[in-house]
Amino acid sequence: RRLVERGVRFVQLFHGGGGGGAWDAHSDVKGNHTTLAAQVDKPIAGLLKDLKRRGLLDETLVVFGTEFGRTPGAEGTGRDHHPQGFCAWLAGGGVKGGITHGATDELGFYAVENPHYLTDIHATVLHQLGLDSRKLEVPGRKRLEIDHGQPIREILA
């Protein structure tokens, strides 16, 4: 919050360091995720509350996400990587509050309602930042056209 108050335009927080990251629960998913969720729950709520109270949430986009979900089936006491159904949430920064967009089937295996690929989330974030991903490039590396998503307009205020 203090960085945002001082005009820093981009702040990234990462939770769960290590090789695969602490959230990479191929074993003991219940204990692992219970512990890690407890570590981030109150700080995230506090950040959102502070930004809102100070009138900064409208202009600050908060994104909580991952690069994939977890399978609905067990892998021993954990769960494997799963790109077919996962969640992310966005708050503030011109995103509608209090809505759910998308759903998986009853097993949590496939996205069945308003499915999006990860690049749609990227495109949405870039759009809200006033950037066009088609005009961004890393020097010396051409980005393939198939990598571009579309902003998820249904969630924008």
Secondary structure, 3 states (H helix, E strand, C coil): CHHHHCCCCCCCCCCCCCCCCCCCCCCCHHHHHHHHHHHHHHHHHHHHHHHHHCCCHHHCEEEECCCCEECCCCECCECCEECCCCCCEEEECCECCCCCCCEECCCCCCEEECCCCHHHHHHHHHHHCCCCHHHCCECCECCCHHHCCCCCHHHEC
